């Protein structure tokens, strides 16, 4: 049986991660103004997935976009913007 203790996260690392997440959130909000963007709350109270809710139909197609990190959300929102530029087929 291993006697090694799990690595402890230092307060400085936690603070740096929180600051990086806040900056990423601010950047996403600045770059994708057609969405309301926030972090979901997990069952245990910690921050979880990154969520974007569409408020301007010119900005995207899907009403909600969810990703596990800010880079993936950014990529998905860029894709949504490209989808919104393409004409949608009309239905009767």
C-alpha positions as CSV (number, residue, x, y, z in Angstrom):
1,X,0.0,0.0,0.0
2,X,1.3,3.4,-1.0
3,X,2.0,5.9,1.8
4,X,2.2,8.9,-0.5
5,X,-0.1,11.7,0.3
6,X,-2.1,13.3,-2.6
7,X,-0.6,16.5,-3.8
8,X,-2.1,19.5,-2.0
9,X,-3.1,22.5,-4.0
10,X,-1.6,25.7,-2.6
11,X,-3.6,28.8,-2.1
12,X,-1.4,30.6,-4.7
13,X,-2.3,28.0,-7.3
14,X,-6.0,28.2,-6.5
15,X,-5.9,32.0,-6.7
16,X,-4.0,31.9,-10.1
17,X,-6.5,29.4,-11.5
18,X,-9.4,31.6,-10.3
19,X,-7.9,34.7,-11.9
20,X,-7.3,32.9,-15.2
21,X,-10.9,31.7,-15.2
22,X,-12.2,35.2,-14.5
23,X,-10.1,36.6,-17.3
24,X,-11.2,33.9,-19.7
25,X,-14.9,34.6,-18.8
26,X,-14.4,38.3,-19.3
27,X,-12.7,37.7,-22.7
28,X,-15.6,35.4,-23.8
29,X,-18.2,37.9,-22.8
30,X,-16.4,40.7,-24.6
31,X,-15.9,38.6,-27.8
32,X,-19.4,37.0,-28.0
33,X,-21.8,39.8,-27.0
34,X,-24.8,37.9,-28.5
35,X,-24.6,35.4,-25.6
36,X,-25.0,35.4,-21.9
37,X,-21.9,33.5,-20.7
38,X,-21.3,32.0,-17.2
39,X,-20.0,29.0,-15.3
40,X,-22.4,26.3,-14.2
41,X,-22.4,25.2,-10.6
42,X,-21.8,21.5,-9.9
43,X,-23.7,19.4,-7.5
44,X,-21.0,19.9,-4.9
45,X,-21.0,23.7,-5.2
46,X,-17.8,24.0,-7.2
47,X,-17.7,25.8,-10.6
48,X,-18.3,23.4,-13.5
49,X,-19.0,23.7,-17.3
50,X,-18.8,26.9,-19.3
51,X,-22.3,27.8,-20.6
52,X,-23.4,30.3,-23.3
53,X,-27.1,31.2,-23.7
54,X,-28.0,32.8,-27.1
55,X,-29.7,36.2,-26.8
56,X,-29.1,37.5,-30.4
57,X,-30.2,35.0,-33.1
58,X,-27.7,36.7,-35.5
59,X,-24.9,35.3,-33.3
60,X,-25.7,31.6,-33.4
61,X,-28.2,28.9,-34.0
62,X,-28.3,26.6,-30.9
63,X,-30.0,28.3,-27.9
64,X,-27.5,26.9,-25.4
65,X,-23.8,25.9,-25.9
66,X,-22.0,24.0,-23.1
67,X,-18.3,23.2,-23.0
68,X,-15.9,21.8,-20.4
69,X,-13.4,24.7,-20.7
70,X,-13.1,28.2,-22.1
71,X,-11.1,27.2,-25.1
72,X,-13.7,24.6,-26.1
73,X,-16.5,27.1,-25.6
74,X,-14.8,29.7,-27.7
75,X,-14.3,27.2,-30.5
76,X,-18.0,26.2,-30.3
77,X,-19.2,29.8,-30.3
78,X,-17.0,30.6,-33.4
79,X,-18.7,27.6,-35.1
80,X,-22.1,28.9,-34.0
81,X,-21.3,32.3,-35.6
82,X,-20.4,30.6,-38.9
83,X,-23.6,28.6,-38.8
84,X,-25.6,31.7,-38.2
85,X,-24.2,33.3,-41.3
86,X,-25.4,30.5,-43.6
87,X,-29.0,30.9,-44.8
88,X,-31.4,28.5,-43.1
89,X,-33.8,26.5,-45.2
90,X,-37.4,27.8,-45.1
91,X,-40.2,25.6,-43.9
92,X,-43.8,26.0,-44.8
